[in-house]
Amino acid sequence: MTTTQSPLTGTVHRPGDPGYPAAVTGYNLAVVHAPALVVEARSADDVAAAVRYAAAHDLRVTVQNTGHGARRAAGPDTLLLRTGGLDDVTVDPDARTATLGAGATAGQVTAVAAAHGLALVAGAAPTVGVVGATTGGGIGPLVRSLGWAADRVRSFEVVTADGEQRHVDADSEPDLFFALRGGGGGVAVVTSMTTGLVELAGFWGGPVFFPGAAAPAVLHAWREWAPTLPTEVTTSIALLRLPDLPQVPAPLRGQFVVHLRVASTGSAEDGAALLAPMLTAAPPMINMVGPMPYSQIGAVHMDPADPAPALDAGCLLRDFPAEAADALLAVAGPDVQTPLLVAEVRQLGGASAAPPAVPDAVGGRDAGWSVFALGMLVPPVAEQVPAAVRGVVDAVSPWRSGLQHNFAGGQDLTDAWPADVLARLQQVTRDRDPEGLFRPAQPLPR
Ligand SMILES: Cc1cc2nc3c(=O)[nH]c(=O)nc-3n(C[C@H](O)[C@H](O)[C@H](O)COP(=O)(O)OP(=O)(O)OC[C@H]3O[C@@H](n4cnc5c(N)ncnc54)[C@H](O)[C@@H]3O)c2cc1C
């Protein structure tokens, strides 16, 4: 079979077509899709045509942009709708908004906005899709100053399960506007989104690395230090077991390190003074903190850009007391053998706790901390990774307050939202997709 050029402006691939293997592959190589066909959309009309085709042919629709959030493989009863071709980005500097296609990544939008001294609120990694991260909430390296990505959305253009194209904002389609800001993307396919930008040309911060052997001292110092910070400072910490691969910078390659992240919208002088006590917790190996243009926001977390087979899970915590730090060290600290690549804690609060102007479905506003663990499903450790990832979430469960959609890693989403928000999301899904056409990476609990 050859690749079929359909009346669509995009491309269709079926099993056996030369373009099919690449089209079913995304960032997470552990999730291998095997759909009946793939539609690489180039326009909102393509998306509408694909949705109608799927409905008429008894197929379900799975949407994928980058595949960073892929959690379960789409099977032969599925049409895989790839949105990477919808990557137009325009910035209105007067309105301080960006209108971006469903395929745009955070790095693309950040670069366009930076030319106007404006900043996109998104996640930590420039390669992640903006729409995917935003529909799931969106916690970035400045979340305590700038809040959730979802809170800034002004409108969406979508295709609903009936194949119709609709404009969604607070006044038109308020149920979809609520659900698409924090409830995941399962109620419609977003073709583009307009979101508010922040006047922010730069920030102060970056990464600091400590030797892994100092993890107990650094983690306990961080746990006591972070709550003393003003909300203009956002910080997180990760225990990293970095692979011996050329993509990893030489001093860190193959090392177990503690990665302290700090980012502030305040002055460099204030930031340096606030950071100083943390630098005495142990001698840092590398300190890359300083004033940075916002276009370098990805340097704070330094997430890997290359696709890899990964499994992850996370949860939200009310508190992160000494006992929780010890529990984390017992499963990911220097005294244990573990296949984990990352065990991370982010401090939340400040703007992440503030309600948005128009209520949305973002859960976890009451959480103080976010925990996340990830391992690579590669030999010889692949079989140990699921238990290790689960072990981190279990270890901190006494302090658990819920789950964040973007860090759920395919766990049941029952505690990802307050009960009334979950009930409203379930109702919107029943109303808008009564036949269950859409098959999101992470479904709502029934
Ligand atoms: C390295 C890495 C770093 C990350 N860092 C952060 C972070 O700092 N903060 C944070 O909040 N999250 C973070 N995430 C999680 C990430 O935001 C989610 O996995 C998000 O869903 C990825 O979106 P995507 O479009 O890139 O991925 P995809 O896998 O392409 O999409 C994920 C899901 O989003 C939905 N979706 C995507 N596009 C659409 C659309 N157009 N219409 C409707 N639904 C859609 C679909 O359900 C889809 O299955 C990170 C993930 C990785 C792998």
Ligand as a Chemical Component Dictionary entry (heavy atoms), coordinates in Angstrom:
data_LIG
# 
_chem_comp.id                   LIG 
_chem_comp.type                 NON-POLYMER 
_chem_comp.pdbx_formal_charge   0 
_chem_comp.three_letter_code    LIG 
# 
loop_
_chem_comp_atom.comp_id 
_chem_comp_atom.atom_id 
_chem_comp_atom.alt_atom_id 
_chem_comp_atom.type_symbol 
_chem_comp_atom.charge 
_chem_comp_atom.model_Cartn_x 
_chem_comp_atom.model_Cartn_y 
_chem_comp_atom.model_Cartn_z 
_chem_comp_atom.pdbx_ordinal 
LIG C1  C1  C 0 10.126 16.113 29.160 1  
LIG C2  C2  C 0 8.759  16.551 29.654 2  
LIG C3  C3  C 0 8.647  17.702 30.427 3  
LIG C4  C4  C 0 7.397  18.124 30.869 4  
LIG N1  N1  N 0 7.325  19.247 31.655 5  
LIG C5  C5  C 0 6.115  19.690 32.045 6  
LIG C6  C6  C 0 6.010  20.866 32.831 7  
LIG O1  O1  O 0 6.997  21.476 33.218 8  
LIG N2  N2  N 0 4.779  21.288 33.183 9  
LIG C7  C7  C 0 3.644  20.632 32.793 10 
LIG O2  O2  O 0 2.544  21.095 33.127 11 
LIG N3  N3  N 0 3.715  19.516 32.065 12 
LIG C8  C8  C 0 4.918  19.021 31.700 13 
LIG N4  N4  N 0 4.995  17.878 30.970 14 
LIG C9  C9  C 0 3.751  17.143 30.652 15 
LIG C10 C10 C 0 3.128  17.686 29.366 16 
LIG O3  O3  O 0 2.672  19.001 29.556 17 
LIG C11 C11 C 0 1.947  16.796 28.977 18 
LIG O4  O4  O 0 2.409  15.493 28.758 19 
LIG C12 C12 C 0 1.217  17.330 27.755 20 
LIG O5  O5  O 0 0.028  16.582 27.587 21 
LIG C13 C13 C 0 2.065  17.190 26.495 22 
LIG O6  O6  O 0 1.392  17.779 25.416 23 
LIG P1  P1  P 0 1.887  17.471 23.929 24 
LIG O7  O7  O 0 0.886  18.023 22.998 25 
LIG O8  O8  O 0 3.293  17.862 23.793 26 
LIG O9  O9  O 0 1.840  15.865 23.925 27 
LIG P2  P2  P 0 0.900  14.867 23.122 28 
LIG O10 O10 O 0 1.297  13.511 23.611 29 
LIG O11 O11 O 0 0.972  15.119 21.680 30 
LIG O12 O12 O 0 -0.539 15.190 23.646 31 
LIG C14 C14 C 0 -0.916 14.768 24.939 32 
LIG C15 C15 C 0 -2.415 14.737 25.057 33 
LIG O13 O13 O 0 -2.898 16.060 25.087 34 
LIG C16 C16 C 0 -4.142 16.121 24.427 35 
LIG N5  N5  N 0 -4.027 17.011 23.275 36 
LIG C17 C17 C 0 -2.902 17.382 22.629 37 
LIG N6  N6  N 0 -3.216 18.215 21.618 38 
LIG C18 C18 C 0 -4.546 18.351 21.626 39 
LIG C19 C19 C 0 -5.479 19.063 20.826 40 
LIG N7  N7  N 0 -5.087 19.816 19.804 41 
LIG N8  N8  N 0 -6.787 18.970 21.120 42 
LIG C20 C20 C 0 -7.220 18.218 22.144 43 
LIG N9  N9  N 0 -6.386 17.521 22.933 44 
LIG C21 C21 C 0 -5.068 17.590 22.677 45 
LIG C22 C22 C 0 -4.483 14.722 23.955 46 
LIG O14 O14 O 0 -5.279 14.053 24.940 47 
LIG C23 C23 C 0 -3.139 14.075 23.888 48 
LIG O15 O15 O 0 -3.215 12.674 24.053 49 
LIG C24 C24 C 0 6.232  17.399 30.523 50 
LIG C25 C25 C 0 6.337  16.232 29.768 51 
LIG C26 C26 C 0 7.590  15.810 29.339 52 
LIG C27 C27 C 0 7.698  14.538 28.536 53 
# 
loop_
_chem_comp_bond.comp_id 
_chem_comp_bond.atom_id_1 
_chem_comp_bond.atom_id_2 
_chem_comp_bond.value_order 
_chem_comp_bond.pdbx_ordinal 
LIG C1  C2  SING 1  
LIG C2  C3  SING 2  
LIG C2  C26 DOUB 3  
LIG C3  C4  DOUB 4  
LIG C4  N1  SING 5  
LIG C4  C24 SING 6  
LIG N1  C5  DOUB 7  
LIG C5  C6  SING 8  
LIG C5  C8  SING 9  
LIG C6  O1  DOUB 10 
LIG C6  N2  SING 11 
LIG N2  C7  SING 12 
LIG C7  O2  DOUB 13 
LIG C7  N3  SING 14 
LIG N3  C8  DOUB 15 
LIG C8  N4  SING 16 
LIG N4  C9  SING 17 
LIG N4  C24 SING 18 
LIG C9  C10 SING 19 
LIG C10 O3  SING 20 
LIG C10 C11 SING 21 
LIG C11 O4  SING 22 
LIG C11 C12 SING 23 
LIG C12 O5  SING 24 
LIG C12 C13 SING 25 
LIG C13 O6  SING 26 
LIG O6  P1  SING 27 
LIG P1  O7  DOUB 28 
LIG P1  O8  SING 29 
LIG P1  O9  SING 30 
LIG O9  P2  SING 31 
LIG P2  O10 DOUB 32 
LIG P2  O11 SING 33 
LIG P2  O12 SING 34 
LIG O12 C14 SING 35 
LIG C14 C15 SING 36 
LIG C15 O13 SING 37 
LIG C15 C23 SING 38 
LIG O13 C16 SING 39 
LIG C16 N5  SING 40 
LIG C16 C22 SING 41 
LIG N5  C17 SING 42 
LIG N5  C21 SING 43 
LIG C17 N6  DOUB 44 
LIG N6  C18 SING 45 
LIG C18 C19 SING 46 
LIG C18 C21 DOUB 47 
LIG C19 N7  SING 48 
LIG C19 N8  DOUB 49 
LIG N8  C20 SING 50 
LIG C20 N9  DOUB 51 
LIG N9  C21 SING 52 
LIG C22 O14 SING 53 
LIG C22 C23 SING 54 
LIG C23 O15 SING 55 
LIG C24 C25 DOUB 56 
LIG C25 C26 SING 57 
LIG C26 C27 SING 58 
# 
